[in-house]
């Protein structure tokens, strides 16, 4: 260590953004990873859900798929440009809406299906058909 005094004195302020709120906004909380949210705030009581995550598809039925997705229990758009993703969460009571959406976006391998916000094996092949048994005839 040098005995010479420092030439530059550090600024007194610690954080350069003085206008930040101390509490996160609802949008920030909604965008948290489910595991992180559970670790920070505890488990949320929520019914069983299936979430469909899909990029923008080059399909003539895609605008209809977006309308169906916006009618889901929770809908969120993330990313920009080629990284844009659409997330639509459906409860078990919305099985018919989920089936209608998946018939359009399920043609693409880029479509992800999450069970309770987690990727699980055979979500497309097993979990979705099991949920479709809930559709009244």
PLY file of the C-alpha trace (Angstrom):
ply
format ascii 1.0
element vertex 137
property float x
property float y
property float z
element edge 136
property int vertex1
property int vertex2
end_header
0.00 0.00 0.00
1.17 3.45 -0.80
1.43 6.11 1.90
0.56 8.83 -0.64
-2.92 10.34 -0.31
-5.32 9.44 -3.14
-5.46 11.88 -6.05
-9.17 11.46 -6.69
-11.84 11.60 -4.05
-14.80 9.22 -4.63
-18.26 10.65 -5.04
-20.43 10.81 -1.94
-23.45 9.25 -3.60
-23.76 5.50 -3.65
-26.47 4.86 -6.24
-26.61 6.88 -9.48
-30.40 6.54 -9.83
-32.04 8.49 -7.04
-35.58 8.05 -8.39
-35.84 4.28 -8.09
-38.76 3.00 -6.01
-37.85 0.94 -3.00
-40.46 -1.70 -3.78
-40.62 -3.62 -7.10
-43.48 -2.83 -9.46
-46.20 -5.35 -10.30
-44.65 -5.87 -13.76
-41.26 -6.64 -12.22
-42.81 -9.13 -9.81
-44.77 -10.79 -12.61
-41.62 -11.23 -14.68
-39.66 -12.98 -11.91
-38.65 -16.58 -12.41
-41.16 -18.73 -10.47
-38.41 -20.39 -8.40
-36.94 -17.01 -7.44
-40.38 -15.65 -6.55
-41.04 -18.66 -4.34
-37.65 -18.29 -2.63
-38.22 -14.57 -1.96
-41.89 -14.48 -1.04
-42.91 -18.07 -0.34
-45.20 -20.29 -2.33
-48.21 -18.63 -3.92
-51.48 -20.50 -3.73
-52.37 -20.97 -7.36
-54.37 -23.60 -9.23
-52.75 -26.04 -11.63
-51.75 -24.33 -14.86
-50.38 -25.05 -18.31
-48.38 -22.29 -20.00
-47.74 -22.13 -23.73
-44.66 -20.13 -24.78
-44.43 -19.41 -28.47
-42.31 -17.15 -30.70
-43.82 -15.18 -33.55
-44.70 -17.79 -36.16
-44.91 -17.45 -39.92
-48.39 -18.94 -40.03
-51.55 -17.41 -41.50
-53.47 -18.44 -38.34
-50.99 -16.77 -35.98
-53.09 -13.58 -35.46
-55.98 -15.80 -34.36
-53.59 -17.65 -32.05
-52.55 -14.34 -30.48
-56.21 -13.45 -29.91
-56.74 -16.81 -28.18
-53.59 -16.30 -26.11
-54.68 -12.83 -25.02
-57.91 -14.42 -23.76
-55.98 -16.70 -21.39
-55.84 -16.30 -17.61
-52.44 -14.56 -17.85
-50.80 -13.27 -21.01
-47.35 -11.69 -21.29
-45.06 -10.63 -24.14
-41.31 -10.70 -23.52
-38.28 -9.83 -25.61
-37.95 -7.86 -28.81
-37.40 -8.69 -32.45
-36.44 -12.30 -33.09
-36.36 -12.97 -29.32
-40.02 -11.98 -28.78
-42.01 -14.65 -26.97
-45.69 -14.83 -26.07
-46.63 -16.58 -22.81
-50.22 -17.65 -22.19
-51.17 -19.37 -18.93
-54.34 -21.46 -18.79
-56.05 -22.93 -15.74
-57.60 -26.40 -15.94
-61.04 -24.80 -16.34
-59.83 -23.27 -19.65
-58.96 -26.58 -21.28
-60.97 -25.87 -24.44
-59.22 -22.53 -25.01
-55.86 -24.21 -24.45
-56.67 -26.89 -27.01
-57.78 -24.31 -29.58
-54.54 -22.37 -29.14
-52.34 -25.45 -29.23
-53.95 -26.70 -32.44
-52.49 -23.60 -34.11
-49.12 -23.12 -32.39
-48.42 -26.81 -31.71
-47.39 -27.27 -35.34
-44.10 -25.53 -34.54
-41.27 -27.21 -32.66
-40.39 -23.79 -31.19
-43.53 -23.90 -29.03
-42.81 -24.75 -25.40
-45.31 -26.16 -22.93
-44.75 -25.55 -19.23
-46.59 -27.31 -16.43
-46.90 -25.01 -13.42
-44.23 -22.78 -15.04
-41.71 -25.59 -15.30
-40.60 -27.60 -18.31
-41.45 -31.23 -17.71
-40.83 -34.29 -19.87
-43.63 -35.20 -22.27
-45.57 -31.99 -21.63
-46.83 -31.91 -25.22
-47.40 -35.63 -25.61
-48.83 -36.51 -22.17
-49.87 -33.52 -20.09
-51.84 -31.69 -22.76
-54.00 -34.70 -23.72
-54.66 -35.32 -20.01
-55.89 -31.74 -19.62
-58.09 -32.15 -22.70
-59.98 -34.89 -20.88
-61.39 -32.04 -18.77
-63.26 -30.62 -21.78
-66.97 -31.35 -21.36
-68.60 -33.11 -24.28
0 1
1 2
2 3
3 4
4 5
5 6
6 7
7 8
8 9
9 10
10 11
11 12
12 13
13 14
14 15
15 16
16 17
17 18
18 19
19 20
20 21
21 22
22 23
23 24
24 25
25 26
26 27
27 28
28 29
29 30
30 31
31 32
32 33
33 34
34 35
35 36
36 37
37 38
38 39
39 40
40 41
41 42
42 43
43 44
44 45
45 46
46 47
47 48
48 49
49 50
50 51
51 52
52 53
53 54
54 55
55 56
56 57
57 58
58 59
59 60
60 61
61 62
62 63
63 64
64 65
65 66
66 67
67 68
68 69
69 70
70 71
71 72
72 73
73 74
74 75
75 76
76 77
77 78
78 79
79 80
80 81
81 82
82 83
83 84
84 85
85 86
86 87
87 88
88 89
89 90
90 91
91 92
92 93
93 94
94 95
95 96
96 97
97 98
98 99
99 100
100 101
101 102
102 103
103 104
104 105
105 106
106 107
107 108
108 109
109 110
110 111
111 112
112 113
113 114
114 115
115 116
116 117
117 118
118 119
119 120
120 121
121 122
122 123
123 124
124 125
125 126
126 127
127 128
128 129
129 130
130 131
131 132
132 133
133 134
134 135
135 136
